[in-house]
Amino acid sequence: MGNIIETSFSFMDWSVNLKHSLLIMILMGVFSWVVGRRFKTLKTTDKPGIFLGLVIMAISTLNGFIKSYYGVKWKKYAPLLFTILFYLMIANTANLWGLATPLSNINIALAFSLFAIIVIQGAGLVVKKPWQRIKDLSSPNPILFPINLFGELSTPTAMGLRLFGNILSGAVISALFYAFFGPGVIGNLLSVTITTALLHPIFTVFFGAIQAFVYFMLLTIFLSMVIDQSDATSQQT
């Protein structure tokens, strides 16, 4: 009968979405290293160029946003949250550069769900004592523990599935527009102008960048809620 479940760790057997996701992470690492080197060589008396100025403005804006949720603890969580937003902004708009969008693969989307569960619940267990976390999930009655636990796990799971659904729906809508404005309908030149030069960037940026920011917002809010509850509990005890 053969193997019912066949597992392969060969790079050639990876999906194109996973391969392009790895490529995006490598490019992010190279970009971060180059920009970091530029900042290290920048003196306090130097005036940053347009590129470095935009980077500084973007990081300052995000730091201010994260600080409003985490207070004095914002430096612990800002690098993680910024990295997630940076990756999703590139990954969700990857087809602008001829790459496959990683989050259109259900497996990668579920990996983001698992990531959100580990980060949120892990932060709750680290900031609080495990026993206190169990008591919180058992409030106001221990019989509600399974329901509260399901609620804690279902929301992060839905976050990854939301990414998958919206990215996939954006691809479907783009395909419908490509079919509607096909060369046989309005001519080759006008078709390329409307679909490739106009509609494709609009739908890619709209569905991709917006969903990246939504995931970033949800992760920021739910993670801060766990931390705030932990602080409140520690102050009471």
N, C-alpha and C positions, 0 to 999 in steps of 0.2 A: 504493500500500500504506500510505502514511503513515509516521509515525515509529514505530519499534519501541520506543524508549525516549523517553518524553516527560517533560521536566523543567519544573517550574513553581516559581517563587519567590513566588507570590502568597499572601498571608496567608490568603485565603479557601479556598485549596486545602489548607491544613494540616489534619492530623487533629485531632480534638478533644483527644486526649491531648497533642499537642505544644502546642496553644493553652493548655491548662490548665497544662502544665509552665511555659510562659512566664509565666502569671499567678502561679504559685506563686513563681517566682524574683523577680518584681516585688514581691510581698508580703513575701518574705524581705528584700529590700533595704530596703523601707520600715520594716519591723519593726526591722532592725538599726540603721538610722539613728536611729529614735526612741529605742531603748534606749541607743544610744551617746550621744545627747544627754542622756539622763537621768543616765548615769554621769558625764558631764563636769560637770554642774551639782551633782553630789553631793559634799558636803564630807566630810572625814575625820571630823568630829564628828557628822555626820548618821547617823541610824539608817535603813537601807534598809527600804522597805516589804516586804510579803509577795512581791509580784511580783519586785522587784529581788533580794530575798533568794533566791528560787528560781533566778533566772538565775545569780547568783553561785555558788550551790551546784552547779548543773549544770556550769558552766564549770570550776570548781575540780576537780570530780570527773573530768571528761574530761581536763583538763590533767595531773592526777596519773597517770591511766591512760596517756596518751601519753608522759609523762616516763619511765615505767617501761620503755618500749621504746626510746626515742631518747636518753635521757640528757641531756647538755648541749645537744644539737641539737634538742630538742623544740619550741622556739619557731619553728623554720623550717617545721615540718610540721603543727603543731597547728591553725593557721587553715584549712588546706586540708581536713584530716580532719574538723574540726568542721563546716565548711560542708557537706561531703558527707553527714554524719550528719543535720544539720539539714534538708537538702533531702529526703532519703529518708524521714525520719520524717513529714514533711508530705505528700510525694507518695504514699507507700504507704498513708496513711490518708485520702487526699483525698475518697474517696466518702462519708466521714462528713459532709462539708460540701457534698455535692451535686456534686462535681467528678469527672471521670474520672481514674483512677489512671494517671499517665504510664507507669509501668513495665509496664503490661499491654499496651503496644505494643512489638512485637519490635524496631522500629527504635531506640527510645529505650533499650531494654535493651542492644542491641548498641553504642550510643554509650557506655554506661557500661563495656562491655568494652573498647572502644577507649581510653577515658579511663584505665582501670586500666593498660593496656599502656603508654601514653605516660608516665604518672606513674612507674611502677616502672622501666621501661627507661630513661627519661630521667634519673631519679635515679642509676641505675647508671652512665650515661655521663658525667654531670656530676661525680659524686663520684670516679669512677675515670677513668683515661684510656681512650679508645675501644679502643686496642690491648690494654690490660689486660683490658677487658671481653671482647674476642674470645678472649683466652687463657683466661679463666675458662670460657667456653662451650665451649672446645676441650679442656678437661680431663676425664679424664686422657689422652685420645687425640684427635687432631684429627679422626679419622673420626667421632667422636661429636658434632661440632658441630651437624649438622642435627637430631639427636635432642634435644640440650640446648636448642637454639633453639626447637624445637617445644614442649618442656616449659615454657619460659619464656613462650610466647605462649598456650598452651592454658589454663593456670590462670586468668589474668585474663579470658580470653574466657568461661570457664565461670562466672565470678563474675556477669557481666551476665545470662547465660542463666539462672542460678539465680534471680536476682531475677524475671525474666520468668515462669519456670515456677511459682514459689511464689505470686506475686501472682495469676496466672491461675488456678491451682488453687484459691486461696482464693475467687475470684469464682465458680468453678464449684460449689464446695461450698455457698457461700451461696445460689446459685440453686437448688440441690437442696433446701435447707432451706425456701426460700420456696415451692417447689412442694409440698413435703410438708405444710407448715403453712399451706396456702392457705386463703382465705376459705371455699371450698366444703367444706373438710374439718372445720374446727373453729370456724367463725364469724369474722366480720370483726374484732370487738374483740380477741378472744383471739389471732387471727392477727397483727394489728398489734403486740400486746404482745410476743409471742414472737419474731417475726422482726425487726421494725424497732427495738424498744426493747431487746431482750435479745441475740439472736443476731448481728445485724448489727454492733453495736459490738465484741462479743467476737471475732468472726472477723476483722474489719477490723484491730483493734489487734493481735491475735495474729499474723496472717499478715503484716501490714504492718510494725509496729514491730520484731518479731523479725527479719525479713529485712533491715530497714535496719541493725540493729545487727550482724548477721552480715556484711554487706558491709563495714561500717566496720571490723569486727574483722579480716577477711581482708586488706583493703587495708593496715591498720596493720601487720599481721604481715609480709606479703610485702615491703612497702616497707622495713620495719626490717631484714629479712634482707639485702636488697641493700646497705643502708648499713653494716650490721655487717660484711659481707664486705669492703666497700671499706675500712673502717677497719683490719681485720685485715691486708689486703694492704699498705696504706700503712705500717703498723708493721713489717711484715716487710722491706719494701724500704728 
